[in-house]
Amino acid sequence: MAKKSGLGRGLGALLDASGESKSLIVERKRPAGIGTIPLNKIEVNPFQPREDFDQESLDELADSIKIHGIIQPITVRQLSQNEFQLISGERRLQGSKLAGLTEVPAYIRTADDQQMLEMALIENIQRENLNAIEVALSYQRLLTECDLKQEELGDRVGKKRSTVTNYLRLLKLPGEIQAGLRDAKISMGHARTLVTMDDIDQQLRIFDQIVQHDLSVRKVEELVRNLGKEKPTSSPKKNSDPEILRLQVKLSSHFGTKIQVSADNENKGQIKIPFNSTDELNRILDILDV
């Protein structure tokens, strides 16, 4: 059954109970208020951070809407006299369509693209059960696209700065591990332990062990500690050309695995892209579009 959730400290700082904006909304052509809008006049939110919605949960919401209607209005911005664009309330909008409604109650306001993005991100972080990677990406977008500092971000979403930092660090993990966290193959505890490692190859090896042997977070922490105690072995001589080193780092970040680039004085060389499993090979091939 759909419940009327509170706004939370982050979103509540932006919207008061009447739907009026306290900080985000600029001068508007008409006063903000609640109106009833045909569903076919509402465009989706292009800034929606949530990519996947659980169909069973949507069906349950639709059943609730059939009985109780829309308890909390969605929020839209007006594009023209008869055109609107969703700001927040994607699940309620989809649930209304599944319930067979033709119109929904909505807060109508004017907002520019950046304001829409900030409101949509905060609304989803506060109200939806996003996975850890979706939360981290939402935090990163708020920092970069909305020009917020981490302290400001923590205040907006009602989280400690250390919590925000822990989520953002997850984005340093290789793509395969991020996908594993997103798909619930590993937990947040596993990921926070793996991100403490500097060696991408070791991260990926331990990630494969977690998935194959269902290792606990405590066991992974033990593995990482033992690796830290091992004596470093001699490694092959690294290319000292700063341009080559920068290229290696950039390629390693792009492919989510440790790339090796070498070149001689005649600018002849090679690029090595290692992989540890068939799944990882397929992920790399997808990136290469091969």
MOGIPE-V536126 format. One record per residue. N is the residue number from 0. PSI is psi as a letter, one per 40 degrees, with the letter a starting at -180 (NA if undefined). Layout:
n=N psi=PSI
n=N psi=PSI
This chain:
n=0 psi=h
n=1 psi=h
n=2 psi=i
n=3 psi=h
n=4 psi=i
n=5 psi=i
n=6 psi=d
n=7 psi=i
n=8 psi=d
n=9 psi=d
n=10 psi=d
n=11 psi=d
n=12 psi=e
n=13 psi=d
n=14 psi=h
n=15 psi=i
n=16 psi=d
n=17 psi=e
n=18 psi=e
n=19 psi=i
n=20 psi=i
n=21 psi=d
n=22 psi=d
n=23 psi=d
n=24 psi=h
n=25 psi=a
n=26 psi=h
n=27 psi=i
n=28 psi=d
n=29 psi=i
n=30 psi=i
n=31 psi=i
n=32 psi=a
n=33 psi=h
n=34 psi=i
n=35 psi=h
n=36 psi=h
n=37 psi=h
n=38 psi=d
n=39 psi=e
n=40 psi=e
n=41 psi=h
n=42 psi=i
n=43 psi=i
n=44 psi=h
n=45 psi=e
n=46 psi=e
n=47 psi=h
n=48 psi=e
n=49 psi=h
n=50 psi=d
n=51 psi=h
n=52 psi=h
n=53 psi=h
n=54 psi=d
n=55 psi=d
n=56 psi=d
n=57 psi=d
n=58 psi=d
n=59 psi=d
n=60 psi=d
n=61 psi=d
n=62 psi=d
n=63 psi=d
n=64 psi=d
n=65 psi=d
n=66 psi=d
n=67 psi=e
n=68 psi=a
n=69 psi=h
n=70 psi=d
n=71 psi=h
n=72 psi=i
n=73 psi=i
n=74 psi=h
n=75 psi=i
n=76 psi=i
n=77 psi=h
n=78 psi=d
n=79 psi=a
n=80 psi=d
n=81 psi=f
n=82 psi=h
n=83 psi=i
n=84 psi=h
n=85 psi=h
n=86 psi=d
n=87 psi=i
n=88 psi=f
n=89 psi=d
n=90 psi=d
n=91 psi=d
n=92 psi=d
n=93 psi=d
n=94 psi=d
n=95 psi=d
n=96 psi=d
n=97 psi=d
n=98 psi=e
n=99 psi=e
n=100 psi=i
n=101 psi=e
n=102 psi=i
n=103 psi=i
n=104 psi=i
n=105 psi=i
n=106 psi=h
n=107 psi=h
n=108 psi=i
n=109 psi=h
n=110 psi=i
n=111 psi=i
n=112 psi=d
n=113 psi=d
n=114 psi=d
n=115 psi=d
n=116 psi=d
n=117 psi=d
n=118 psi=d
n=119 psi=d
n=120 psi=d
n=121 psi=d
n=122 psi=d
n=123 psi=d
n=124 psi=d
n=125 psi=d
n=126 psi=e
n=127 psi=i
n=128 psi=g
n=129 psi=i
n=130 psi=i
n=131 psi=d
n=132 psi=d
n=133 psi=d
n=134 psi=d
n=135 psi=d
n=136 psi=d
n=137 psi=d
n=138 psi=d
n=139 psi=d
n=140 psi=d
n=141 psi=d
n=142 psi=d
n=143 psi=d
n=144 psi=d
n=145 psi=e
n=146 psi=f
n=147 psi=i
n=148 psi=i
n=149 psi=d
n=150 psi=d
n=151 psi=d
n=152 psi=d
n=153 psi=d
n=154 psi=d
n=155 psi=d
n=156 psi=e
n=157 psi=f
n=158 psi=i
n=159 psi=i
n=160 psi=d
n=161 psi=d
n=162 psi=d
n=163 psi=d
n=164 psi=d
n=165 psi=d
n=166 psi=d
n=167 psi=d
n=168 psi=d
n=169 psi=d
n=170 psi=e
n=171 psi=e
n=172 psi=i
n=173 psi=i
n=174 psi=d
n=175 psi=d
n=176 psi=d
n=177 psi=d
n=178 psi=d
n=179 psi=d
n=180 psi=d
n=181 psi=d
n=182 psi=e
n=183 psi=f
n=184 psi=d
n=185 psi=i
n=186 psi=i
n=187 psi=d
n=188 psi=d
n=189 psi=d
n=190 psi=d
n=191 psi=d
n=192 psi=d
n=193 psi=d
n=194 psi=e
n=195 psi=e
n=196 psi=i
n=197 psi=d
n=198 psi=h
n=199 psi=d
n=200 psi=d
n=201 psi=d
n=202 psi=d
n=203 psi=d
n=204 psi=d
n=205 psi=d
n=206 psi=d
n=207 psi=d
n=208 psi=d
n=209 psi=d
n=210 psi=d
n=211 psi=d
n=212 psi=e
n=213 psi=f
n=214 psi=i
n=215 psi=i
n=216 psi=d
n=217 psi=d
n=218 psi=d
n=219 psi=d
n=220 psi=d
n=221 psi=d
n=222 psi=d
n=223 psi=d
n=224 psi=d
n=225 psi=d
n=226 psi=d
n=227 psi=d
n=228 psi=e
n=229 psi=i
n=230 psi=h
n=231 psi=h
n=232 psi=i
n=233 psi=h
n=234 psi=i
n=235 psi=i
n=236 psi=h
n=237 psi=i
n=238 psi=h
n=239 psi=e
n=240 psi=h
n=241 psi=d
n=242 psi=d
n=243 psi=d
n=244 psi=d
n=245 psi=d
n=246 psi=d
n=247 psi=d
n=248 psi=d
n=249 psi=d
n=250 psi=d
n=251 psi=d
n=252 psi=d
n=253 psi=d
n=254 psi=e
n=255 psi=f
n=256 psi=i
n=257 psi=h
n=258 psi=h
n=259 psi=h
n=260 psi=h
n=261 psi=i
n=262 psi=i
n=263 psi=a
n=264 psi=e
n=265 psi=e
n=266 psi=f
n=267 psi=i
n=268 psi=a
n=269 psi=i
n=270 psi=h
n=271 psi=h
n=272 psi=g
n=273 psi=i
n=274 psi=i
n=275 psi=e
n=276 psi=i
n=277 psi=d
n=278 psi=d
n=279 psi=d
n=280 psi=d
n=281 psi=d
n=282 psi=d
n=283 psi=d
n=284 psi=d
n=285 psi=d
n=286 psi=d
n=287 psi=e
n=288 psi=f
n=289 psi=NA
